[in-house]
Amino acid sequence: MIRSKLVQVSNVARSLQVAGFSSDTTRDVDTTYMEIPLYDVDKPQTLKNRKARLQYQSRKRGMLENDLLLSTFAKKYLDGFTDEQTMMYDRLINSPSNDWDIFYWAVEKKPTPKEFDNEIMDMLKKHAKNEDRVILSQPPLN
């Protein structure tokens, strides 16, 4: 039974390649710099919904380093953020065009641009230092 399923999967994969859906369709695309899709941070929404979205976005970045850093930061601080702090955090994680920028600013490998140099970034930098050497793991999605 398992063998027949493997044969079926193999046949489907072969037919997709013939149809032009092979996995090498991006071989001519430069993937060293992939931009994050823009999100309208000024879109009206309740504070509760904004925080729920940010909690999810903090965990699902597409880059493991930021998944860990931002998800643990959001778990620790996001619930206590004011409206203004929440908007600063929203702009921080949704405005830059590359996840590496956020990571390098947080670990202080690159200077933080003026528009993101605020109390939230200061908190994130301190969180990234992990001075208490706490073992961090991503919080579960609820």
Buried (B, 14 or more C-beta within 10 A) or exposed (E): EEEEEEEEEEEEEEEEEEEEEEEEEEEEEEEEEEEBEEBEBEEEEEEEEBBBBBBEBBBEBEBEBBBBBBBBBBBEBBEEBEEEBBBBBBBBBBBBEEBBBBBBBBBEEEEBEEEBEBEBBEBBBEBBEEEEEEEBEBBEEE
